[in-house]
Amino acid sequence: MKNNVYILEDRAILYINGIDSKDFLQNLISNNINKVRDNSSCFASLLTPQGKFLYEFIIIKHKSGYFIDCEKSQSEEIFKQLNTYKIRSKVEILNLSNEFVVASFGYEKYSSIKGSKNILGYTFKYREDPIILDPRNKNLGARLIINLEKLYLSLKKLDLKDDKIEKYYNESHKLGIVPKNLNQLQNKIFGIECNYEELNGIDFKKGCYVGQENTARIKLNNKLSKRLLPIEIIDGKLSEDEKIYNNDVEIGKVLINEEYPFAVIKYLDKNFNKDQTFQSKNGTFKIFIPEWLKI
């Protein structure tokens, strides 16, 4: 519905401020911090030195610093990791999750608000608070980052009605973009295998960042043979780290086995057939390739 809004209570807001904050983030994240301006936000990840997935988030310019919109279950770890990298950088890192909240609503509603533009990551202010067209895919809609005390007045003025967060999760999963349980991906998959290039989360032209070497090598040498793909459970259930076989050949592994499951799949293997129904020890399922993923 056009006027539905989802209060993403599972999201957290960190704030990075200080004269070194721009350079500090540029040396860490997979995307280019120069893309983040008052009217533009970006999606990015923080990888291990080997290029494996650790965290993902949306970065929004706010005053003299940056909001980090991340999954709440990862927020404390991200906070600690950023502080580990801080060393002598003149930056301040704050967890503002008790003050700010993220609300999401559909693209149709977003496009009806004065000041909106059909540009991924486009950011403008509504009563001093940023509204961002999701930089990954516009079908994820837009998000409003707002002080909790102002939330319901702004929702009322925008004629938005609170709806169940599970609907947002379902839409994200159908779209093929992980909505939650990101911790189950940590250290198990390369960032580039998470489809970050297609989701506008990697900049291959920027300089060094943590995990850049392997990420660039996989891209340049056409070594990308596995991808994170969504699973549709037909019956039963899946187990985390359960291997997926076809014709006795291992073609992948379940990484997120909860209600919005994903697996890392050898999508180029001749034994993988996206139209096939797969069987596991305790269930049957299909693996689907999102429309935006041109493979």
RABEL-V436642 format. One record per residue. N is the residue number from 1. RES is the residue in one small letter. SS is DSSP state (h for helix, s for strand, l for the rest). PSI is psi in whole degrees, -180 to 180 (NA if undefined). Layout:
n=(N/N)
res=(RES/RES)
ss=(SS/SS)
psi=(PSI/PSI)
This chain:
n=(1/2/3/4/5/6/7/8/9/10/11/12/13/14/15/16/17/18/19/20/21/22/23/24/25/26/27/28/29/30/31/32/33/34/35/36/37/38/39/40/41/42/43/44/45/46/47/48/49/50/51/52/53/54/55/56/57/58/59/60/61/62/63/64/65/66/67/68/69/70/71/72/73/74/75/76/77/78/79/80/81/82/83/84/85/86/87/88/89/90/91/92/93/94/95/96/97/98/99/100/101/102/103/104/105/106/107/108/109/110/111/112/113/114/115/116/117/118/119/120/121/122/123/124/125/126/127/128/129/130/131/132/133/134/135/136/137/138/139/140/141/142/143/144/145/146/147/148/149/150/151/152/153/154/155/156/157/158/159/160/161/162/163/164/165/166/167/168/169/170/171/172/173/174/175/176/177/178/179/180/181/182/183/184/185/186/187/188/189/190/191/192/193/194/195/196/197/198/199/200/201/202/203/204/205/206/207/208/209/210/211/212/213/214/215/216/217/218/219/220/221/222/223/224/225/226/227/228/229/230/231/232/233/234/235/236/237/238/239/240/241/242/243/244/245/246/247/248/249/250/251/252/253/254/255/256/257/258/259/260/261/262/263/264/265/266/267/268/269/270/271/272/273/274/275/276/277/278/279/280/281/282/283/284/285/286/287/288/289/290/291/292/293/294/295)
res=(m/k/n/n/v/y/i/l/e/d/r/a/i/l/y/i/n/g/i/d/s/k/d/f/l/q/n/l/i/s/n/n/i/n/k/v/r/d/n/s/s/c/f/a/s/l/l/t/p/q/g/k/f/l/y/e/f/i/i/i/k/h/k/s/g/y/f/i/d/c/e/k/s/q/s/e/e/i/f/k/q/l/n/t/y/k/i/r/s/k/v/e/i/l/n/l/s/n/e/f/v/v/a/s/f/g/y/e/k/y/s/s/i/k/g/s/k/n/i/l/g/y/t/f/k/y/r/e/d/p/i/i/l/d/p/r/n/k/n/l/g/a/r/l/i/i/n/l/e/k/l/y/l/s/l/k/k/l/d/l/k/d/d/k/i/e/k/y/y/n/e/s/h/k/l/g/i/v/p/k/n/l/n/q/l/q/n/k/i/f/g/i/e/c/n/y/e/e/l/n/g/i/d/f/k/k/g/c/y/v/g/q/e/n/t/a/r/i/k/l/n/n/k/l/s/k/r/l/l/p/i/e/i/i/d/g/k/l/s/e/d/e/k/i/y/n/n/d/v/e/i/g/k/v/l/i/n/e/e/y/p/f/a/v/i/k/y/l/d/k/n/f/n/k/d/q/t/f/q/s/k/n/g/t/f/k/i/f/i/p/e/w/l/k/i)
ss=(l/l/l/s/s/s/s/l/l/l/s/s/s/s/s/s/s/l/l/l/h/h/h/h/h/h/l/l/l/l/l/l/h/h/h/l/s/l/l/s/l/s/s/s/s/s/s/l/l/l/l/s/s/s/s/s/s/s/s/s/s/s/l/l/s/s/s/s/s/s/s/h/h/h/h/h/h/h/h/h/h/h/h/h/h/h/l/l/l/l/l/s/s/s/s/l/l/l/l/s/s/s/s/s/s/l/h/h/h/h/h/h/l/l/l/l/l/l/l/l/l/s/s/s/s/s/l/l/s/s/s/s/s/l/l/l/l/h/h/h/l/s/s/s/s/s/s/h/h/h/h/h/h/h/h/h/h/l/l/l/s/s/s/l/h/h/h/h/h/h/h/h/h/h/h/l/l/l/l/l/l/h/h/h/h/l/l/l/l/s/h/h/h/h/l/l/l/l/l/l/l/l/l/l/l/l/l/l/l/l/l/h/h/h/h/h/h/h/h/h/l/l/l/l/l/l/s/s/s/s/s/s/s/s/s/s/l/l/l/l/l/l/s/s/s/s/l/l/s/s/s/s/s/s/s/s/l/l/l/l/l/s/s/s/s/l/l/l/l/l/l/l/l/l/l/l/s/s/s/l/l/l/s/s/s/s/s/s/l/l/l/l/l/l/l)
psi=(143/-40/14/143/145/120/109/79/-13/7/151/156/118/159/127/124/163/161/-22/5/-38/-51/-37/-50/-38/-34/-8/-42/158/-17/180/116/-20/-15/-18/111/-177/-30/17/129/165/159/139/171/162/122/168/165/-24/-2/8/154/135/-58/157/155/168/136/127/134/134/114/-124/7/-152/133/141/110/108/168/134/-35/-17/-9/-41/-39/-42/-44/-46/-42/-44/-39/-31/-40/-12/-47/-112/5/140/79/153/131/121/148/110/23/-23/-12/-35/152/156/128/137/140/167/165/-38/-44/-44/-48/-15/-8/132/129/-11/154/148/67/122/132/-3/137/132/166/137/110/47/0/140/135/130/126/121/122/-11/-47/130/-18/-11/-6/-155/164/141/126/120/151/134/-36/-25/-9/-58/-28/-44/-40/-38/-44/-32/-2/44/139/128/132/172/133/-27/-29/-38/-45/-45/-44/-43/-43/-43/-34/-19/25/126/121/-25/177/37/-24/-24/-8/-14/130/10/-11/143/149/-41/-25/-13/9/29/-26/-45/-24/15/37/-2/136/112/-4/-13/171/-156/146/171/121/5/-38/-52/-37/-47/-39/-44/-42/-52/-32/10/44/7/97/-8/149/154/119/147/151/138/111/126/-41/148/-149/166/161/144/137/12/130/147/128/153/129/40/13/129/123/-1/-174/138/127/-48/117/4/-155/-12/74/150/154/153/125/136/82/-16/-9/136/-18/-5/127/113/-17/-2/151/125/152/137/-174/-39/16/173/148/164/154/125/153/119/151/-35/-11/98/87/NA)
